[in-house]
Amino acid sequence: MPKAPWVVLLVSSTALARPHTDANGNLIRDAHSCGTTTIKQPVPGAALFSAPAANAPRTIYLNKNGGTYNVTTGMTDAATNTANVIASGDGKTHMAAVIPPIDANFDWNYIVQCVKAQYKPYNVIITETEPTSGNYVEAVVGGDGASTGWSANSGILGVASADNFCGVTEKGIAFSFAHNHIGIAKANDELCATVAHEVGHLLALEHEISSPDTMSYVPFATAGAKSFTMANSQCGTDAQDTNNCSCTTTGTGQVTDSALRPGGKAESWEERLLEDGSRHRVYKRWFTAAGLAQELGGGETVHDGPWFVAVRLPGA
């Protein structure tokens, strides 16, 4: 299961935000569909990955009823309905931002079962009742994003407040804007795919280009089905953007990373310019398959290509 920022206009919640579609009205999932950051661990002080005690499952709370959220410069906390500005459309704080309940157009029970099917192979609990203690991630499903700074013509479908992008955001919130899915083909399936996709970012996954994978930008209606696939896939948003990885992404007992190109540098600091004009420095490393195996203390090479390499961990 290997595994994107924004000058926008704040509009009133009465404006109709529309997804990007082709001439036939079919959904186009593009770089504007998912607003999740691509900056590794973008929120200073965010808790880094920690395995649940005694392999206990992680909890995903599906919220169809909306609520009032504060978008701040602090850390995300599902228990207090607090998200970070990395999840806003304009990079600004938004206090008392109201996310309305899911529109009546959708079959909520179908969406819940669909999300459960997506995560069935993994050690998670999916609940529609908000936990009263412990860490959990929340998927709030409703609205169009206007209350948190997303414009009506942005094409936004969802965004994750992933403070610890590239790792698990222990108390993260995933926003799936149900209203923006109205009128598209297979709307219930596409909304399910958006929910599972944004939660995936909270669980350490980044975008990949494999069409059937939930973390790809390929629409459900085009792919025919979506799931977290186990096939090797380059990270990126499409076939033309395949070497813009932010993370050392992990699957089941497997680590995938960018390949060291002939004559290329093994490591460097790079500057990323975001659409909001801010600049960030990102530390990048590139590996040969043998070098990645050595870094991990051993393992079996499962892919050694020009763009990425993959190593299966010992005993996996």
Number of C-alpha atoms within 10 A of each C-alpha: 24 29 31 20 24 19 16 18 15 16 18 14 19 9 12 15 25 20 26 20 14 9 6 6 12 17 24 19 22 20 15 19 20 23 25 27 22 22 23 18 21 17 20 11 11 19 16 15 14 10 12 11 8 6 8 11 14 19 20 25 20 21 20 19 14 17 15 15 19 20 26 19 17 17 23 29 21 24 18 11 18 23 29 26 24 28 30 27 27 21 22 16 21 20 14 15 18 19 24 21 17 21 18 8 13 17 13 17 9 13 20 19 13 19 22 19 12 19 17 13 9 10 11 14 15 20 15 14 10 16 16 8 7 10 18 22 27 28 24 26 28 25 22 30 32 24 24 27 25 27 25 23 16 20 25 27 29 28 28 30 32 37 35 28 27 26 24 24 30 27 28 31 32 30 31 31 27 29 25 25 28 19 14 18 16 16 21 22 22 24 27 26 27 31 29 25 31 28 29 23 31 28 21 21 25 31 30 26 22 24 21 19 26 30 31 28 26 23 24 27 17 14 15 10 15 24 20 20 17 12 11 19 21 26 31 23 24 19 12 8 13 18 17 14 24 24 24 20 23 21 18 11 13 21 22 27 27 28 23 21 15 8 6 9 12 13 12 12 11 11 11 14 12 15 12 13 11 11 11 13 13 13 11 16 15 21 23 22 25 17 16 22 21 12 11 14 10 15 22 16 18 15 14 15 14 12 15 24 26 30 24 21 17 13 7 9
